[in-house]
């Protein structure tokens, strides 16, 4: 075990299906992997995550931060001499930030409508009623929305 390991490493694991999926995406389709090799990859991955999170935490603490940010992780990768991963990680991080911007815009759609929550709920109920009416007219449902089966 390394200096980054904790006493409860036996409790740490990664989802087997996820590890298998990642391995399957990386290896050619005609290559099989043994259970022991998959377990070794899992152990190495756990060790890497522990090293990276410990280093990131140390950096955050030095900056008097209580939350590990992506900048701390990037700096930790540099300090651990994983510089050759930084370009792809920065690209993925930028894509993730763009994706979050898109989600924020979607989340603000109703806030930006200028309508109160009550008005939005009223409009929603009207849409539900129209939908029920349309369904009843095409299926022969009665007033309470029940469908008549003959």
N, CA, C and O atoms as a GROMACS GRO file, in nm:
protein
  600
    1UNK      N    1   0.083  -0.118   0.000
    1UNK     CA    2   0.000   0.000   0.000
    1UNK      C    3   0.087   0.124   0.000
    1UNK      O    4   0.202   0.120   0.045
    2UNK      N    5   0.034   0.233  -0.050
    2UNK     CA    6   0.112   0.356  -0.059
    2UNK      C    7   0.079   0.449   0.056
    2UNK      O    8  -0.005   0.420   0.142
    3UNK      N    9   0.148   0.564   0.056
    3UNK     CA   10   0.124   0.664   0.160
    3UNK      C   11  -0.015   0.724   0.151
    3UNK      O   12  -0.061   0.787   0.246
    4UNK      N   13  -0.083   0.706   0.038
    4UNK     CA   14  -0.215   0.764   0.019
    4UNK      C   15  -0.327   0.672   0.068
    4UNK      O   16  -0.441   0.716   0.080
    5UNK      N   17  -0.294   0.548   0.095
    5UNK     CA   18  -0.396   0.453   0.135
    5UNK      C   19  -0.446   0.482   0.275
    5UNK      O   20  -0.376   0.538   0.359
    6UNK      N   21  -0.570   0.443   0.298
    6UNK     CA   22  -0.628   0.458   0.430
    6UNK      C   23  -0.657   0.320   0.486
    6UNK      O   24  -0.647   0.220   0.415
    7UNK      N   25  -0.691   0.316   0.612
    7UNK     CA   26  -0.714   0.187   0.676
    7UNK      C   27  -0.838   0.117   0.623
    7UNK      O   28  -0.853  -0.004   0.641
    8UNK      N   29  -0.927   0.189   0.558
    8UNK     CA   30  -1.049   0.126   0.510
    8UNK      C   31  -1.049   0.106   0.359
    8UNK      O   32  -1.155   0.111   0.296
    9UNK      N   33  -0.933   0.083   0.298
    9UNK     CA   34  -0.927   0.063   0.153
    9UNK      C   35  -1.003  -0.062   0.111
    9UNK      O   36  -1.047  -0.071  -0.004
   10UNK      N   37  -1.019  -0.159   0.202
   10UNK     CA   38  -1.094  -0.278   0.168
   10UNK      C   39  -1.238  -0.244   0.135
   10UNK      O   40  -1.304  -0.316   0.060
   11UNK      N   41  -1.287  -0.134   0.191
   11UNK     CA   42  -1.424  -0.092   0.167
   11UNK      C   43  -1.439  -0.018   0.034
   11UNK      O   44  -1.551   0.000  -0.014
   12UNK      N   45  -1.328   0.024  -0.024
   12UNK     CA   46  -1.334   0.103  -0.147
   12UNK      C   47  -1.338   0.013  -0.268
   12UNK      O   48  -1.267  -0.088  -0.274
   13UNK      N   49  -1.420   0.049  -0.364
   13UNK     CA   50  -1.426  -0.025  -0.488
   13UNK      C   51  -1.488   0.064  -0.595
   13UNK      O   52  -1.534   0.175  -0.566
   14UNK      N   53  -1.488   0.016  -0.715
   14UNK     CA   54  -1.552   0.083  -0.827
   14UNK      C   55  -1.656  -0.015  -0.883
   14UNK      O   56  -1.637  -0.136  -0.873
   15UNK      N   57  -1.762   0.035  -0.940
   15UNK     CA   58  -1.864  -0.056  -0.996
   15UNK      C   59  -1.803  -0.145  -1.104
   15UNK      O   60  -1.743  -0.097  -1.201
   16UNK      N   61  -1.819  -0.275  -1.087
   16UNK     CA   62  -1.758  -0.371  -1.180
   16UNK      C   63  -1.808  -0.351  -1.323
   16UNK      O   64  -1.730  -0.358  -1.418
   17UNK      N   65  -1.936  -0.324  -1.338
   17UNK     CA   66  -1.992  -0.306  -1.472
   17UNK      C   67  -1.933  -0.183  -1.540
   17UNK      O   68  -1.908  -0.184  -1.660
   18UNK      N   69  -1.909  -0.078  -1.462
   18UNK     CA   70  -1.852   0.044  -1.519
   18UNK      C   71  -1.708   0.021  -1.561
   18UNK      O   72  -1.666   0.063  -1.669
   19UNK      N   73  -1.632  -0.047  -1.476
   19UNK     CA   74  -1.492  -0.079  -1.510
   19UNK      C   75  -1.489  -0.164  -1.636
   19UNK      O   76  -1.410  -0.138  -1.726
   20UNK      N   77  -1.574  -0.264  -1.643
   20UNK     CA   78  -1.579  -0.351  -1.761
   20UNK      C   79  -1.617  -0.272  -1.886
   20UNK      O   80  -1.560  -0.294  -1.993
   21UNK      N   81  -1.711  -0.179  -1.873
   21UNK     CA   82  -1.753  -0.097  -1.988
   21UNK      C   83  -1.638  -0.010  -2.037
   21UNK      O   84  -1.615   0.000  -2.158
   22UNK      N   85  -1.566   0.053  -1.945
   22UNK     CA   86  -1.453   0.138  -1.984
   22UNK      C   87  -1.345   0.054  -2.051
   22UNK      O   88  -1.290   0.094  -2.154
   23UNK      N   89  -1.315  -0.061  -1.994
   23UNK     CA   90  -1.214  -0.149  -2.053
   23UNK      C   91  -1.259  -0.192  -2.193
   23UNK      O   92  -1.180  -0.191  -2.287
   24UNK      N   93  -1.387  -0.228  -2.205
   24UNK     CA   94  -1.440  -0.270  -2.335
   24UNK      C   95  -1.434  -0.161  -2.440
   24UNK      O   96  -1.415  -0.190  -2.558
   25UNK      N   97  -1.451  -0.035  -2.398
   25UNK     CA   98  -1.445   0.076  -2.493
   25UNK      C   99  -1.301   0.103  -2.538
   25UNK      O  100  -1.279   0.153  -2.648
   26UNK      N  101  -1.205   0.071  -2.453
   26UNK     CA  102  -1.066   0.102  -2.484
   26UNK      C  103  -1.000  -0.010  -2.564
   26UNK      O  104  -0.929   0.016  -2.661
   27UNK      N  105  -1.022  -0.134  -2.523
   27UNK     CA  106  -0.957  -0.247  -2.589
   27UNK      C  107  -1.026  -0.283  -2.720
   27UNK      O  108  -1.146  -0.262  -2.735
   28UNK      N  109  -0.949  -0.338  -2.814
   28UNK     CA  110  -1.013  -0.389  -2.937
   28UNK      C  111  -1.113  -0.500  -2.902
   28UNK      O  112  -1.098  -0.569  -2.802
   29UNK      N  113  -1.214  -0.515  -2.985
   29UNK     CA  114  -1.323  -0.611  -2.957
   29UNK      C  115  -1.274  -0.756  -2.949
   29UNK      O  116  -1.336  -0.838  -2.882
   30UNK      N  117  -1.165  -0.788  -3.017
   30UNK     CA  118  -1.118  -0.927  -3.019
   30UNK      C  119  -1.025  -0.960  -2.901
   30UNK      O  120  -0.970  -1.070  -2.896
   31UNK      N  121  -1.007  -0.867  -2.809
   31UNK     CA  122  -0.921  -0.889  -2.693
   31UNK      C  123  -1.009  -0.914  -2.570
   31UNK      O  124  -1.099  -0.836  -2.540
   32UNK      N  125  -0.981  -1.023  -2.500
   32UNK     CA  126  -1.052  -1.054  -2.376
   32UNK      C  127  -0.964  -1.015  -2.259
   32UNK      O  128  -0.842  -1.006  -2.273
   33UNK      N  129  -1.024  -0.994  -2.144
   33UNK     CA  130  -0.949  -0.957  -2.024
   33UNK      C  131  -0.993  -1.050  -1.911
   33UNK      O  132  -1.112  -1.076  -1.893
   34UNK      N  133  -0.896  -1.099  -1.837
   34UNK     CA  134  -0.928  -1.192  -1.728
   34UNK      C  135  -0.984  -1.116  -1.609
   34UNK      O  136  -0.971  -0.994  -1.598
   35UNK      N  137  -1.046  -1.191  -1.522
   35UNK     CA  138  -1.102  -1.133  -1.400
   35UNK      C  139  -0.990  -1.073  -1.316
   35UNK      O  140  -1.007  -0.965  -1.258
   36UNK      N  141  -0.877  -1.140  -1.308
   36UNK     CA  142  -0.764  -1.090  -1.229
   36UNK      C  143  -0.710  -0.959  -1.286
   36UNK      O  144  -0.675  -0.868  -1.211
   37UNK      N  145  -0.704  -0.949  -1.418
   37UNK     CA  146  -0.656  -0.826  -1.481
   37UNK      C  147  -0.754  -0.712  -1.454
   37UNK      O  148  -0.712  -0.599  -1.427
   38UNK      N  149  -0.884  -0.739  -1.463
   38UNK     CA  150  -0.986  -0.638  -1.434
   38UNK      C  151  -0.976  -0.592  -1.289
   38UNK      O  152  -0.988  -0.473  -1.260
   39UNK      N  153  -0.953  -0.686  -1.197
   39UNK     CA  154  -0.936  -0.651  -1.056
   39UNK      C  155  -0.811  -0.566  -1.034
   39UNK      O  156  -0.812  -0.473  -0.953
   40UNK      N  157  -0.702  -0.598  -1.107
   40UNK     CA  158  -0.580  -0.519  -1.096
   40UNK      C  159  -0.601  -0.376  -1.147
   40UNK      O  160  -0.553  -0.280  -1.087
   41UNK      N  161  -0.674  -0.364  -1.256
   41UNK     CA  162  -0.706  -0.231  -1.310
   41UNK      C  163  -0.790  -0.153  -1.210
   41UNK      O  164  -0.769  -0.034  -1.189
   42UNK      N  165  -0.886  -0.221  -1.148
   42UNK     CA  166  -0.970  -0.156  -1.047
   42UNK      C  167  -0.886  -0.109  -0.929
   42UNK      O  168  -0.902   0.004  -0.883
   43UNK      N  169  -0.796  -0.194  -0.880
   43UNK     CA  170  -0.709  -0.158  -0.768
   43UNK      C  171  -0.621  -0.037  -0.803
   43UNK      O  172  -0.607   0.056  -0.723
   44UNK      N  173  -0.564  -0.039  -0.922
   44UNK     CA  174  -0.480   0.074  -0.966
   44UNK      C  175  -0.562   0.202  -0.979
   44UNK      O  176  -0.516   0.311  -0.944
   45UNK      N  177  -0.683   0.188  -1.029
   45UNK     CA  178  -0.770   0.305  -1.044
   45UNK      C  179  -0.806   0.365  -0.908
   45UNK      O  180  -0.806   0.487  -0.891
   46UNK      N  181  -0.836   0.279  -0.812
   46UNK     CA  182  -0.866   0.327  -0.676
   46UNK      C  183  -0.745   0.398  -0.618
   46UNK      O  184  -0.759   0.505  -0.558
   47UNK      N  185  -0.628   0.340  -0.635
   47UNK     CA  186  -0.505   0.401  -0.584
   47UNK      C  187  -0.481   0.538  -0.649
   47UNK      O  188  -0.445   0.634  -0.581
   48UNK      N  189  -0.503   0.546  -0.780
   48UNK     CA  190  -0.486   0.673  -0.852
   48UNK      C  191  -0.584   0.778  -0.799
   48UNK      O  192  -0.546   0.892  -0.774
   49UNK      N  193  -0.709   0.738  -0.783
   49UNK     CA  194  -0.812   0.832  -0.733
   49UNK      C  195  -0.775   0.880  -0.593
   49UNK      O  196  -0.791   0.998  -0.561
   50UNK      N  197  -0.726   0.790  -0.511
   50UNK     CA  198  -0.687   0.828  -0.375
   50UNK      C  199  -0.568   0.926  -0.376
   50UNK      O  200  -0.566   1.024  -0.303
   51UNK      N  201  -0.469   0.896  -0.460
   51UNK     CA  202  -0.354   0.986  -0.471
   51UNK      C  203  -0.399   1.125  -0.518
   51UNK      O  204  -0.360   1.227  -0.460
   52UNK      N  205  -0.480   1.126  -0.621
   52UNK     CA  206  -0.524   1.252  -0.680
   52UNK      C  207  -0.612   1.330  -0.582
   52UNK      O  208  -0.596   1.452  -0.569
   53UNK      N  209  -0.702   1.262  -0.514
   53UNK     CA  210  -0.790   1.334  -0.421
   53UNK      C  211  -0.713   1.384  -0.299
   53UNK      O  212  -0.741   1.492  -0.249
   54UNK      N  213  -0.617   1.305  -0.251
   54UNK     CA  214  -0.535   1.350  -0.138
   54UNK      C  215  -0.455   1.474  -0.176
   54UNK      O  216  -0.451   1.571  -0.101
   55UNK      N  217  -0.391   1.470  -0.292
   55UNK     CA  218  -0.311   1.583  -0.339
   55UNK      C  219  -0.399   1.705  -0.363
   55UNK      O  220  -0.362   1.817  -0.328
   56UNK      N  221  -0.516   1.684  -0.423
   56UNK     CA  222  -0.610   1.793  -0.448
   56UNK      C  223  -0.658   1.855  -0.317
   56UNK      O  224  -0.670   1.976  -0.305
   57UNK      N  225  -0.685   1.770  -0.219
   57UNK     CA  226  -0.728   1.818  -0.089
   57UNK      C  227  -0.619   1.901  -0.022
   57UNK      O  228  -0.647   2.005   0.037
   58UNK      N  229  -0.495   1.855  -0.031
   58UNK     CA  230  -0.383   1.931   0.027
   58UNK      C  231  -0.372   2.069  -0.036
   58UNK      O  232  -0.349   2.168   0.033
   59UNK      N  233  -0.388   2.075  -0.166
   59UNK     CA  234  -0.382   2.203  -0.238
   59UNK      C  235  -0.496   2.294  -0.193
   59UNK      O  236  -0.476   2.413  -0.168
   60UNK      N  237  -0.616   2.238  -0.182
   60UNK     CA  238  -0.731   2.317  -0.138
   60UNK      C  239  -0.709   2.369   0.004
   60UNK      O  240  -0.740   2.484   0.034
   61UNK      N  241  -0.657   2.284   0.092
   61UNK     CA  242  -0.632   2.326   0.230
   61UNK      C  243  -0.528   2.438   0.236
   61UNK      O  244  -0.542   2.531   0.316
   62UNK      N  245  -0.425   2.430   0.153
   62UNK     CA  246  -0.322   2.536   0.150
   62UNK      C  247  -0.384   2.669   0.108
   62UNK      O  248  -0.336   2.776   0.148
   63UNK      N  249  -0.488   2.663   0.027
   63UNK     CA  250  -0.557   2.784  -0.018
   63UNK      C  251  -0.673   2.820   0.075
   63UNK      O  252  -0.752   2.910   0.045
   64UNK      N  253  -0.682   2.751   0.187
   64UNK     CA  254  -0.789   2.773   0.287
   64UNK      C  255  -0.928   2.754   0.226
   64UNK      O  256  -1.022   2.826   0.259
   65UNK      N  257  -0.940   2.657   0.137
   65UNK     CA  258  -1.069   2.625   0.074
   65UNK      C  259  -1.123   2.497   0.136
   65UNK      O  260  -1.048   2.406   0.170
   66UNK      N  261  -1.254   2.492   0.150
   66UNK     CA  262  -1.319   2.374   0.206
   66UNK      C  263  -1.369   2.279   0.098
   66UNK      O  264  -1.406   2.165   0.126
   67UNK      N  265  -1.370   2.326  -0.026
   67UNK     CA  266  -1.418   2.246  -0.137
   67UNK      C  267  -1.307   2.230  -0.240
   67UNK      O  268  -1.239   2.326  -0.276
   68UNK      N  269  -1.289   2.107  -0.286
   68UNK     CA  270  -1.191   2.081  -0.390
   68UNK      C  271  -1.252   2.123  -0.524
   68UNK      O  272  -1.359   2.075  -0.562
   69UNK      N  273  -1.185   2.212  -0.593
   69UNK     CA  274  -1.232   2.262  -0.723
   69UNK      C  275  -1.152   2.196  -0.835
   69UNK      O  276  -1.049   2.132  -0.812
   70UNK      N  277  -1.201   2.212  -0.956
   70UNK     CA  278  -1.132   2.153  -1.070
   70UNK      C  279  -0.990   2.207  -1.083
   70UNK      O  280  -0.900   2.134  -1.126
   71UNK      N  281  -0.969   2.332  -1.047
   71UNK     CA  282  -0.833   2.389  -1.051
   71UNK      C  283  -0.739   2.316  -0.957
   71UNK      O  284  -0.621   2.299  -0.988
   72UNK      N  285  -0.790   2.272  -0.842
   72UNK     CA  286  -0.708   2.197  -0.747
   72UNK      C  287  -0.669   2.062  -0.806
   72UNK      O  288  -0.556   2.016  -0.788
   73UNK      N  289  -0.762   1.999  -0.875
   73UNK     CA  290  -0.734   1.869  -0.936
   73UNK      C  291  -0.630   1.884  -1.046
   73UNK      O  292  -0.539   1.802  -1.058
   74UNK      N  293  -0.644   1.987  -1.127
   74UNK     CA  294  -0.548   2.010  -1.235
   74UNK      C  295  -0.409   2.036  -1.178
   74UNK      O  296  -0.310   1.983  -1.227
   75UNK      N  297  -0.403   2.117  -1.075
   75UNK     CA  298  -0.274   2.144  -1.011
   75UNK      C  299  -0.216   2.017  -0.950
   75UNK      O  300  -0.095   1.994  -0.956
   76UNK      N  301  -0.300   1.934  -0.891
   76UNK     CA  302  -0.256   1.807  -0.834
   76UNK      C  303  -0.199   1.716  -0.942
   76UNK      O  304  -0.097   1.650  -0.921
   77UNK      N  305  -0.264   1.711  -1.058
   77UNK     CA  306  -0.212   1.632  -1.169
   77UNK      C  307  -0.074   1.680  -1.211
   77UNK      O  308   0.015   1.600  -1.241
   78UNK      N  309  -0.057   1.811  -1.214
   78UNK     CA  310   0.075   1.866  -1.247
   78UNK      C  311   0.178   1.824  -1.144
   78UNK      O  312   0.288   1.780  -1.179
   79UNK      N  313   0.144   1.838  -1.016
   79UNK     CA  314   0.238   1.805  -0.909
   79UNK      C  315   0.270   1.656  -0.905
   79UNK      O  316   0.381   1.617  -0.868
   80UNK      N  317   0.174   1.572  -0.944
   80UNK     CA  318   0.197   1.428  -0.946
   80UNK      C  319   0.261   1.382  -1.078
   80UNK      O  320   0.276   1.262  -1.101
   81UNK      N  321   0.298   1.476  -1.161
   81UNK     CA  322   0.365   1.452  -1.288
   81UNK      C  323   0.278   1.375  -1.389
   81UNK      O  324   0.326   1.286  -1.458
   82UNK      N  325   0.151   1.411  -1.395
   82UNK     CA  326   0.060   1.358  -1.496
   82UNK      C  327   0.028   1.467  -1.597
   82UNK      O  328  -0.086   1.482  -1.640
   83UNK      N  329   0.129   1.543  -1.635
   83UNK     CA  330   0.111   1.658  -1.724
   83UNK      C  331   0.057   1.620  -1.861
   83UNK      O  332  -0.014   1.698  -1.924
   84UNK      N  333   0.089   1.499  -1.907
   84UNK     CA  334   0.044   1.459  -2.040
   84UNK      C  335  -0.108   1.438  -2.048
   84UNK      O  336  -0.162   1.421  -2.157
   85UNK      N  337  -0.179   1.438  -1.934
   85UNK     CA  338  -0.324   1.426  -1.933
   85UNK      C  339  -0.393   1.561  -1.928
   85UNK      O  340  -0.515   1.569  -1.947
   86UNK      N  341  -0.318   1.666  -1.903
   86UNK     CA  342  -0.380   1.796  -1.878
   86UNK      C  343  -0.456   1.852  -1.998
   86UNK      O  344  -0.562   1.911  -1.981
   87UNK      N  345  -0.404   1.833  -2.117
   87UNK     CA  346  -0.470   1.889  -2.235
   87UNK      C  347  -0.610   1.829  -2.254
   87UNK      O  348  -0.707   1.902  -2.276
   88UNK      N  349  -0.620   1.697  -2.247
   88UNK     CA  350  -0.750   1.634  -2.267
   88UNK      C  351  -0.844   1.664  -2.150
   88UNK      O  352  -0.964   1.681  -2.170
   89UNK      N  353  -0.789   1.671  -2.030
   89UNK     CA  354  -0.873   1.702  -1.914
   89UNK      C  355  -0.927   1.845  -1.924
   89UNK      O  356  -1.044   1.869  -1.893
   90UNK      N  357  -0.844   1.938  -1.967
   90UNK     CA  358  -0.889   2.076  -1.984
   90UNK      C  359  -0.997   2.085  -2.090
   90UNK      O  360  -1.093   2.160  -2.076
   91UNK      N  361  -0.982   2.008  -2.197
   91UNK     CA  362  -1.083   2.006  -2.304
   91UNK      C  363  -1.216   1.953  -2.250
   91UNK      O  364  -1.321   2.012  -2.276
   92UNK      N  365  -1.212   1.844  -2.175
   92UNK     CA  366  -1.333   1.785  -2.119
   92UNK      C  367  -1.396   1.880  -2.018
   92UNK      O  368  -1.518   1.894  -2.014
   93UNK      N  369  -1.314   1.945  -1.937
   93UNK     CA  370  -1.364   2.041  -1.839
   93UNK      C  371  -1.435   2.157  -1.908
   93UNK      O  372  -1.541   2.200  -1.863
   94UNK      N  373  -1.376   2.208  -2.015
   94UNK     CA  374  -1.438   2.317  -2.091
   94UNK      C  375  -1.573   2.273  -2.150
   94UNK      O  376  -1.671   2.348  -2.146
   95UNK      N  377  -1.578   2.150  -2.204
   95UNK     CA  378  -1.703   2.098  -2.259
   95UNK      C  379  -1.808   2.086  -2.149
   95UNK      O  380  -1.925   2.116  -2.170
   96UNK      N  381  -1.765   2.040  -2.032
   96UNK     CA  382  -1.857   2.026  -1.919
   96UNK      C  383  -1.913   2.162  -1.877
   96UNK      O  384  -2.032   2.174  -1.849
   97UNK      N  385  -1.828   2.263  -1.872
   97UNK     CA  386  -1.873   2.397  -1.835
   97UNK      C  387  -1.974   2.450  -1.937
   97UNK      O  388  -2.071   2.515  -1.898
   98UNK      N  389  -1.952   2.424  -2.065
   98UNK     CA  390  -2.046   2.467  -2.168
   98UNK      C  391  -2.179   2.395  -2.152
   98UNK      O  392  -2.286   2.455  -2.169
   99UNK      N  393  -2.173   2.266  -2.120
   99UNK     CA  394  -2.295   2.189  -2.098
   99UNK      C  395  -2.373   2.245  -1.980
   99UNK      O  396  -2.495   2.255  -1.986
  100UNK      N  397  -2.304   2.283  -1.875
  100UNK     CA  398  -2.371   2.342  -1.758
  100UNK      C  399  -2.436   2.474  -1.792
  100UNK      O  400  -2.544   2.505  -1.743
  101UNK      N  401  -2.371   2.553  -1.877
  101UNK     CA  402  -2.431   2.680  -1.919
  101UNK      C  403  -2.563   2.655  -1.989
  101UNK      O  404  -2.661   2.727  -1.966
  102UNK      N  405  -2.567   2.553  -2.075
  102UNK     CA  406  -2.690   2.518  -2.145
  102UNK      C  407  -2.799   2.476  -2.049
  102UNK      O  408  -2.916   2.511  -2.068
  103UNK      N  409  -2.763   2.400  -1.946
  103UNK     CA  410  -2.861   2.357  -1.847
  103UNK      C  411  -2.914   2.476  -1.768
  103UNK      O  412  -3.033   2.482  -1.737
  104UNK      N  413  -2.826   2.570  -1.734
  104UNK     CA  414  -2.870   2.689  -1.661
  104UNK      C  415  -2.972   2.767  -1.742
  104UNK      O  416  -3.070   2.817  -1.688
  105UNK      N  417  -2.948   2.778  -1.872
  105UNK     CA  418  -3.043   2.849  -1.958
  105UNK      C  419  -3.177   2.779  -1.959
  105UNK      O  420  -3.282   2.844  -1.955
  106UNK      N  421  -3.176   2.644  -1.966
  106UNK     CA  422  -3.301   2.570  -1.964
  106UNK      C  423  -3.372   2.588  -1.831
  106UNK      O  424  -3.493   2.607  -1.828
  107UNK      N  425  -3.297   2.581  -1.722
  107UNK     CA  426  -3.357   2.596  -1.589
  107UNK      C  427  -3.418   2.734  -1.571
  107UNK      O  428  -3.518   2.749  -1.501
  108UNK      N  429  -3.360   2.835  -1.633
  108UNK     CA  430  -3.408   2.971  -1.618
  108UNK      C  431  -3.522   3.004  -1.714
  108UNK      O  432  -3.575   3.114  -1.710
  109UNK      N  433  -3.561   2.910  -1.800
  109UNK     CA  434  -3.665   2.936  -1.899
  109UNK      C  435  -3.793   2.983  -1.832
  109UNK      O  436  -3.855   3.080  -1.877
  110UNK      N  437  -3.834   2.916  -1.726
  110UNK     CA  438  -3.957   2.954  -1.658
  110UNK      C  439  -3.938   3.080  -1.576
  110UNK      O  440  -4.028   3.162  -1.566
  111UNK      N  441  -3.820   3.095  -1.517
  111UNK     CA  442  -3.792   3.216  -1.440
  111UNK      C  443  -3.792   3.338  -1.533
  111UNK      O  444  -3.834   3.446  -1.494
  112UNK      N  445  -3.743   3.319  -1.654
  112UNK     CA  446  -3.734   3.429  -1.749
  112UNK      C  447  -3.866   3.456  -1.820
  112UNK      O  448  -3.876   3.551  -1.898
  113UNK      N  449  -3.969   3.374  -1.794
  113UNK     CA  450  -4.097   3.392  -1.863
  113UNK      C  451  -4.170   3.517  -1.814
  113UNK      O  452  -4.256   3.570  -1.884
  114UNK      N  453  -4.136   3.563  -1.693
  114UNK     CA  454  -4.202   3.680  -1.638
  114UNK      C  455  -4.335   3.648  -1.573
  114UNK      O  456  -4.405   3.737  -1.525
  115UNK      N  457  -4.372   3.520  -1.570
  115UNK     CA  458  -4.499   3.479  -1.510
  115UNK      C  459  -4.474   3.427  -1.369
  115UNK      O  460  -4.368   3.372  -1.338
  116UNK      N  461  -4.574   3.445  -1.285
  116UNK     CA  462  -4.564   3.392  -1.148
  116UNK      C  463  -4.581   3.240  -1.152
  116UNK      O  464  -4.629   3.184  -1.251
  117UNK      N  465  -4.542   3.176  -1.044
  117UNK     CA  466  -4.557   3.031  -1.036
  117UNK      C  467  -4.704   2.992  -1.046
  117UNK      O  468  -4.737   2.891  -1.108
  118UNK      N  469  -4.792   3.071  -0.984
  118UNK     CA  470  -4.934   3.042  -0.990
  118UNK      C  471  -4.986   3.049  -1.133
  118UNK      O  472  -5.066   2.965  -1.175
  119UNK      N  473  -4.941   3.150  -1.209
  119UNK     CA  474  -4.984   3.164  -1.348
  119UNK      C  475  -4.932   3.047  -1.433
  119UNK      O  476  -5.003   2.994  -1.518
  120UNK      N  477  -4.808   3.008  -1.408
  120UNK     CA  478  -4.752   2.894  -1.481
  120UNK      C  479  -4.830   2.766  -1.448
  120UNK      O  480  -4.856   2.685  -1.537
  121UNK      N  481  -4.866   2.748  -1.321
  121UNK     CA  482  -4.945   2.631  -1.282
  121UNK      C  483  -5.083   2.634  -1.347
  121UNK      O  484  -5.134   2.530  -1.390
  122UNK      N  485  -5.144   2.752  -1.355
  122UNK     CA  486  -5.274   2.766  -1.419
  122UNK      C  487  -5.265   2.727  -1.567
  122UNK      O  488  -5.351   2.655  -1.618
  123UNK      N  489  -5.160   2.775  -1.634
  123UNK     CA  490  -5.141   2.741  -1.775
  123UNK      C  491  -5.119   2.590  -1.793
  123UNK      O  492  -5.168   2.530  -1.888
  124UNK      N  493  -5.046   2.531  -1.700
  124UNK     CA  494  -5.022   2.388  -1.706
  124UNK      C  495  -5.153   2.310  -1.692
  124UNK      O  496  -5.179   2.215  -1.766
  125UNK      N  497  -5.235   2.352  -1.596
  125UNK     CA  498  -5.364   2.287  -1.576
  125UNK      C  499  -5.452   2.299  -1.701
  125UNK      O  500  -5.522   2.205  -1.737
  126UNK      N  501  -5.448   2.416  -1.767
  126UNK     CA  502  -5.525   2.434  -1.890
  126UNK      C  503  -5.478   2.336  -1.998
  126UNK      O  504  -5.559   2.277  -2.069
  127UNK      N  505  -5.347   2.320  -2.008
  127UNK     CA  506  -5.292   2.226  -2.107
  127UNK      C  507  -5.334   2.083  -2.075
  127UNK      O  508  -5.367   2.007  -2.166
  128UNK      N  509  -5.332   2.046  -1.946
  128UNK     CA  510  -5.376   1.913  -1.906
  128UNK      C  511  -5.523   1.892  -1.941
  128UNK      O  512  -5.561   1.786  -1.990
  129UNK      N  513  -5.604   1.994  -1.916
  129UNK     CA  514  -5.747   1.983  -1.945
  129UNK      C  515  -5.770   1.965  -2.094
  129UNK      O  516  -5.849   1.880  -2.136
  130UNK      N  517  -5.702   2.045  -2.176
  130UNK     CA  518  -5.715   2.032  -2.321
  130UNK      C  519  -5.674   1.892  -2.366
  130UNK      O  520  -5.738   1.833  -2.454
  131UNK      N  521  -5.568   1.840  -2.306
  131UNK     CA  522  -5.522   1.708  -2.342
  131UNK      C  523  -5.624   1.601  -2.304
  131UNK      O  524  -5.650   1.509  -2.381
  132UNK      N  525  -5.682   1.614  -2.182
  132UNK     CA  526  -5.785   1.520  -2.138
  132UNK      C  527  -5.907   1.528  -2.231
  132UNK      O  528  -5.962   1.425  -2.270
  133UNK      N  529  -5.949   1.650  -2.265
  133UNK     CA  530  -6.064   1.668  -2.354
  133UNK      C  531  -6.038   1.603  -2.489
  133UNK      O  532  -6.126   1.537  -2.544
  134UNK      N  533  -5.920   1.622  -2.542
  134UNK     CA  534  -5.884   1.564  -2.671
  134UNK      C  535  -5.885   1.411  -2.662
  134UNK      O  536  -5.933   1.344  -2.753
  135UNK      N  537  -5.831   1.357  -2.553
  135UNK     CA  538  -5.828   1.213  -2.533
  135UNK      C  539  -5.970   1.158  -2.522
  135UNK      O  540  -6.001   1.054  -2.580
  136UNK      N  541  -6.056   1.227  -2.448
  136UNK     CA  542  -6.194   1.182  -2.431
  136UNK      C  543  -6.270   1.184  -2.562
  136UNK      O  544  -6.352   1.096  -2.589
  137UNK      N  545  -6.242   1.284  -2.643
  137UNK     CA  546  -6.316   1.294  -2.770
  137UNK      C  547  -6.272   1.185  -2.868
  137UNK      O  548  -6.350   1.147  -2.956
  138UNK      N  549  -6.151   1.136  -2.857
  138UNK     CA  550  -6.104   1.034  -2.950
  138UNK      C  551  -6.127   0.893  -2.898
  138UNK      O  552  -6.132   0.799  -2.977
  139UNK      N  553  -6.142   0.876  -2.764
  139UNK     CA  554  -6.158   0.742  -2.709
  139UNK      C  555  -6.296   0.716  -2.654
  139UNK      O  556  -6.327   0.603  -2.616
  140UNK      N  557  -6.379   0.817  -2.649
  140UNK     CA  558  -6.513   0.800  -2.595
  140UNK      C  559  -6.515   0.795  -2.444
  140UNK      O  560  -6.598   0.725  -2.386
  141UNK      N  561  -6.427   0.867  -2.381
  141UNK     CA  562  -6.423   0.872  -2.235
  141UNK      C  563  -6.540   0.953  -2.182
  141UNK      O  564  -6.599   1.033  -2.254
  142UNK      N  565  -6.574   0.932  -2.051
  142UNK     CA  566  -6.681   1.010  -1.991
  142UNK      C  567  -6.626   1.133  -1.920
  142UNK      O  568  -6.506   1.161  -1.930
  143UNK      N  569  -6.709   1.205  -1.849
  143UNK     CA  570  -6.670   1.333  -1.790
  143UNK      C  571  -6.558   1.324  -1.689
  143UNK      O  572  -6.479   1.418  -1.677
  144UNK      N  573  -6.547   1.213  -1.616
  144UNK     CA  574  -6.442   1.204  -1.515
  144UNK      C  575  -6.311   1.150  -1.573
  144UNK      O  576  -6.217   1.124  -1.499
  145UNK      N  577  -6.304   1.134  -1.703
  145UNK     CA  578  -6.181   1.093  -1.768
  145UNK      C  579  -6.172   0.942  -1.789
  145UNK      O  580  -6.075   0.895  -1.849
  146UNK      N  581  -6.270   0.866  -1.742
  146UNK     CA  582  -6.267   0.722  -1.759
  146UNK      C  583  -6.296   0.688  -1.905
  146UNK      O  584  -6.377   0.755  -1.969
  147UNK      N  585  -6.233   0.588  -1.955
  147UNK     CA  586  -6.252   0.545  -2.092
  147UNK      C  587  -6.351   0.430  -2.093
  147UNK      O  588  -6.339   0.334  -2.017
  148UNK      N  589  -6.451   0.441  -2.183
  148UNK     CA  590  -6.552   0.336  -2.195
  148UNK      C  591  -6.498   0.227  -2.287
  148UNK      O  592  -6.452   0.253  -2.398
  149UNK      N  593  -6.506   0.105  -2.238
  149UNK     CA  594  -6.461  -0.009  -2.319
  149UNK      C  595  -6.586  -0.090  -2.353
  149UNK      O  596  -6.662  -0.131  -2.265
  150UNK      N  597  -6.604  -0.114  -2.482
  150UNK     CA  598  -6.724  -0.186  -2.526
  150UNK      C  599  -6.687  -0.318  -2.586
  150UNK      O  600  -6.774  -0.393  -2.629
   0.00000   0.00000   0.00000
